[in-house]
Amino acid sequence: MAGEHDVRPGEVAVALPEATDAGLIFIGRIHTPWTTRREAPHQGSPDGPLCRIEVFDPWLPALAGLDRHERIEVFYWLHRSRRDLVTQCRASDGIARGTFSLRTPVRPNPIGTSIVQLVGIEGCVVLVRGLDCLDGTPLLDLKPDRKPAPPAPLPSGAG
Amino acid sequence: MAGEHDVRPGEVAVALPEATDAGLIFIGRIHTPWTTRREAPHQGSPDGPLCRIEVFDPWLPALAGLDRHERIEVFYWLHRSRRDLVTQCRASDGIARGTFSLRTPVRPNPIGTSIVQLVGIEGCVVLVRGLDCLDGTPLLDLKPDRKPAPPAPLPSGAG
């Protein structure tokens, strides 16, 4: 359960349940230029480096039609993250914050998502720009980006 | 592995691996008005019904500071979905499409996400609008919505 993140003063770790409730299948592997969190960007950019998402058998037929989408959402498993912190401190300010108020990789279910630009598909490899995860990250899913949400309603009395 | 989705003509199912690669912890439960996919909206709306996200122990301290965010991302496990289809057909048109080109709940790792409006937090319950999942859906994670991505670069020669 240890990871690259050591517990800092003010952070709280809890005991994880002994059993898990559902199982994930790694359906591919993501290739990026970054091997440590220190090197990786905090959030990917559409003009970031070209990254390769390798899709494993038997999932290749599931790529059909994905190339019609300019922006796709990539789901991956942050396999190096510890999972037991309920509060976390940034090294920069030392203030404790709840894990759910942060987009840090350290969380009970370390699932990462990025919205990326689809550059092309070559066989089992999906080429994209906009990732921020480490080289070798296990792939969980690919989806077209969601349609834009309708605007939020005005607060009552505001109109 | 069966679910509410029966295999239609043109759809392709594959054999799932016998072992899984990582385990998920259900950290709460989502309460919505919908008990079947037929009733539920395809995509949630910020003026949709108020829904209750119940967070289990020991994860309550992880909510600290979440109330400073107007829009949050909810991750959940689509527990009634089959996982073995690589191509799928909408009932409406019968055209086979790759699973990764769709946002259907039927996928190898049936993780759903919604961007919702945070209405309030009362103890272990997070009140939101904008969900589309079924009543009783297991909760996987809560995060602040991501910052808007910078605009995509212009195609070369377009400027």
Contacts between the chains, C-beta under 8 A, distances in Angstrom:
chain1	res1	chain2	res2	distance
A	12	B	61	6.1
A	14	B	58	4.2
A	14	B	59	7.6
A	15	B	58	7.2
A	16	B	25	6.9
A	17	B	25	5.9
A	20	B	23	2.8
A	20	B	24	5.8
A	20	B	25	5.8
A	21	B	23	7.6
A	21	B	24	5.8
A	21	B	25	6.0
A	21	B	26	4.3
A	21	B	77	7.8
A	21	B	138	6.8
A	22	B	23	7.2
A	22	B	24	4.5
A	22	B	26	7.3
A	22	B	77	5.5
A	22	B	79	7.4
A	22	B	138	7.5
A	23	B	20	2.8
A	23	B	21	7.6
A	23	B	22	7.2
A	23	B	23	5.8
A	23	B	24	7.3
A	24	B	20	5.8
A	24	B	21	5.9
A	24	B	22	4.5
A	24	B	23	7.3
A	24	B	24	6.4
A	24	B	109	5.3
A	25	B	16	6.9
A	25	B	17	6.0
A	25	B	20	5.9
A	25	B	21	6.0
A	25	B	83	7.6
A	25	B	108	5.3
A	25	B	109	6.0
A	26	B	21	4.3
A	26	B	22	7.3
A	27	B	108	5.3
A	27	B	109	7.1
A	43	B	146	6.7
A	43	B	147	6.6
A	43	B	149	7.9
A	45	B	149	7.3
A	45	B	150	6.2
A	46	B	149	6.2
A	46	B	150	6.8
A	46	B	151	7.8
A	46	B	152	4.5
A	46	B	153	6.6
A	47	B	150	7.9
A	47	B	152	7.8
A	47	B	153	4.9
A	58	B	14	4.2
A	58	B	15	7.3
A	58	B	86	6.8
A	59	B	14	7.7
A	59	B	86	6.2
A	59	B	100	7.8
A	59	B	108	6.4
A	60	B	86	7.8
A	61	B	12	6.1
A	61	B	86	4.3
A	61	B	87	5.8
A	61	B	98	6.2
A	62	B	86	4.2
A	62	B	87	7.0
A	62	B	98	4.6
A	62	B	99	4.0
A	62	B	100	4.7
A	62	B	101	8.0
A	62	B	108	7.8
A	63	B	98	5.3
A	63	B	100	5.5
A	63	B	101	7.6
A	64	B	87	6.5
A	64	B	96	7.7
A	64	B	97	6.6
A	64	B	98	3.4
A	64	B	101	6.5
A	65	B	97	4.8
A	65	B	98	4.9
A	65	B	101	3.5
A	66	B	98	6.1
A	66	B	100	5.0
A	66	B	101	4.5
A	68	B	101	6.8
A	69	B	101	6.8
A	73	B	113	8.0
A	75	B	109	7.1
A	75	B	111	6.1
A	77	B	21	7.8
A	77	B	22	5.5
A	79	B	22	7.3
A	83	B	25	7.6
A	86	B	58	6.8
A	86	B	59	6.2
A	86	B	60	7.8
A	86	B	61	4.2
A	86	B	62	4.2
A	87	B	61	5.8
A	87	B	62	7.0
A	87	B	64	6.5
A	96	B	64	7.7
A	97	B	64	6.6
A	97	B	65	4.9
A	98	B	61	6.2
A	98	B	62	4.6
A	98	B	63	5.3
A	98	B	64	3.4
A	98	B	65	4.9
A	98	B	66	6.1
A	99	B	62	4.0
A	100	B	59	7.9
A	100	B	62	4.7
A	100	B	63	5.5
A	100	B	66	5.0
A	100	B	141	7.5
A	100	B	142	4.1
A	100	B	143	6.7
A	101	B	63	7.6
A	101	B	64	6.5
A	101	B	65	3.5
A	101	B	66	4.5
A	101	B	68	6.9
A	101	B	69	6.8
A	101	B	144	6.3
A	102	B	143	7.5
A	102	B	144	7.4
A	103	B	143	5.2
A	103	B	144	6.2
A	103	B	146	6.7
A	107	B	141	5.9
A	107	B	143	7.9
A	108	B	25	5.3
A	108	B	27	5.3
A	108	B	59	6.4
A	108	B	62	7.8
A	108	B	140	8.0
A	108	B	141	7.0
A	109	B	24	5.3
A	109	B	25	6.1
A	109	B	27	7.1
A	109	B	75	7.1
A	109	B	140	4.6
A	109	B	141	5.3
A	111	B	75	6.1
A	111	B	111	6.4
A	111	B	140	6.7
A	111	B	141	6.3
A	113	B	73	8.0
A	113	B	113	6.7
A	115	B	146	7.6
A	115	B	149	6.3
A	117	B	152	6.1
A	130	B	149	7.3
A	138	B	21	6.8
A	138	B	22	7.5
A	140	B	108	8.0
A	140	B	109	4.6
A	140	B	111	6.7
A	141	B	100	7.4
A	141	B	107	5.9
A	141	B	108	7.0
A	141	B	109	5.3
A	141	B	111	6.3
A	142	B	100	4.1
A	143	B	100	6.7
A	143	B	102	7.5
A	143	B	103	5.2
A	143	B	107	7.9
A	144	B	101	6.4
A	144	B	102	7.4
A	144	B	103	6.2
A	146	B	43	6.7
A	146	B	103	6.7
A	146	B	115	7.6
A	147	B	43	6.6
A	149	B	43	7.9
A	149	B	45	7.3
A	149	B	46	6.2
A	149	B	115	6.3
A	149	B	130	7.3
A	150	B	45	6.1
A	150	B	46	6.8
A	150	B	47	7.9
A	151	B	46	7.8
A	152	B	46	4.5
A	152	B	47	7.8
A	152	B	117	6.1
A	153	B	46	6.6
A	153	B	47	4.8
